[in-house]
Amino acid sequence: MRTAFQIKLRPGCAEEYRRRHAAIWPELLRSLRGAGVSDYTIWLDSESGTLFAQRRIESPEQFKCLREDPVFQRWQEFMEDLLEQNPDGSGALSCALQEVFHMD
């Protein structure tokens, strides 16, 4: 199953976001694969600072386990300073996107 989401970068953080992903932790990749994630791509709209991501997951239940993974939690904390936050200071602003068309 394909899923997609968008998230907003803080102004001026695009290059650092790229740099961190260019050196993504091998243990994070193992955690993602272990949670059934594959074919994961992130694009940036450099005008708005919006990131768009699409990935395949084997099952929603398997994917939910990723939130409890300590490596994934560390990565989320590591990236936190680059991403816009909710007004209450909780997690980064993010929204799931609804698929309206797909062509193989």
C-alpha positions as CSV (number, residue, x, y, z in Angstrom):
1,M,0.0,0.0,0.0
2,R,1.3,3.5,-0.9
3,T,1.0,6.3,1.6
4,A,1.9,10.0,1.3
5,F,2.3,12.9,3.6
6,Q,3.5,16.5,3.7
7,I,5.4,18.4,6.3
8,K,6.8,21.9,6.4
9,L,10.4,22.9,6.9
10,R,11.4,25.9,9.0
11,P,12.7,28.7,6.8
12,G,16.4,28.3,5.8
13,C,16.6,24.6,6.7
14,A,16.4,23.0,3.3
15,E,20.2,22.4,2.9
16,E,20.6,21.0,6.4
17,Y,17.6,18.7,5.8
18,R,19.3,17.5,2.6
19,R,22.6,17.0,4.4
20,R,21.1,14.9,7.2
21,H,19.3,12.7,4.8
22,A,22.4,12.3,2.6
23,A,24.0,10.7,5.8
24,I,20.9,8.8,6.9
25,W,21.7,6.3,9.7
26,P,22.0,2.7,8.5
27,E,20.2,1.6,11.7
28,L,17.2,3.9,10.7
29,L,17.1,2.3,7.3
30,R,17.0,-1.2,9.0
31,S,14.2,0.0,11.3
32,L,12.2,1.4,8.4
33,R,12.6,-1.8,6.4
34,G,11.7,-3.8,9.5
35,A,8.5,-1.9,9.8
36,G,7.6,-2.8,6.2
37,V,8.6,0.5,4.6
38,S,10.0,0.5,1.1
39,D,10.2,2.7,-2.0
40,Y,10.4,5.8,0.2
41,T,10.9,9.2,-1.6
42,I,10.8,12.8,-0.3
43,W,10.5,15.8,-2.5
44,L,10.9,19.5,-1.6
45,D,8.9,22.4,-2.9
46,S,11.7,25.0,-2.4
47,E,9.4,28.0,-2.8
48,S,7.1,27.0,0.1
49,G,9.5,24.8,2.1
50,T,6.9,22.0,2.0
51,L,8.2,18.4,1.8
52,F,6.1,15.8,0.1
53,A,6.8,12.1,0.9
54,Q,5.6,8.9,-0.5
55,R,6.3,5.4,0.6
56,R,5.1,1.9,0.4
57,I,4.2,0.0,3.6
58,E,3.4,-3.7,3.9
59,S,0.6,-3.1,6.4
60,P,-0.7,-0.3,8.6
61,E,-0.3,-2.5,11.7
62,Q,3.3,-3.3,11.0
63,F,4.0,0.3,10.2
64,K,2.5,1.5,13.6
65,C,5.3,-0.4,15.4
66,L,7.8,2.1,14.0
67,R,6.6,4.8,16.5
68,E,7.9,2.7,19.3
69,D,11.3,2.0,17.7
70,P,14.1,3.8,19.7
71,V,16.1,4.5,16.6
72,F,13.1,6.1,14.8
73,Q,12.4,8.2,17.9
74,R,16.0,9.4,18.0
75,W,15.8,10.3,14.3
76,Q,12.5,12.2,14.9
77,E,14.3,14.2,17.7
78,F,17.3,14.8,15.5
79,M,15.1,16.3,12.8
80,E,12.8,18.3,15.1
81,D,14.8,21.5,14.9
82,L,14.3,21.7,11.1
83,L,10.6,21.1,11.0
84,E,7.7,23.4,11.8
85,Q,5.9,22.6,15.0
86,N,2.2,22.6,16.1
87,P,1.2,25.7,18.1
88,D,1.2,23.7,21.3
89,G,4.9,22.7,20.7
90,S,4.0,19.1,20.0
91,G,5.3,17.1,17.0
92,A,6.0,18.6,13.6
93,L,3.1,19.9,11.5
94,S,2.3,17.0,9.2
95,C,-0.7,15.7,7.3
96,A,-1.5,12.5,5.5
97,L,-2.5,13.0,1.9
98,Q,-5.4,11.3,0.2
99,E,-4.6,9.5,-3.1
100,V,-6.9,10.7,-5.9
101,F,-5.1,9.2,-8.9
102,H,-2.4,6.6,-9.6
103,M,-1.0,5.2,-12.8
104,D,1.5,2.3,-12.9
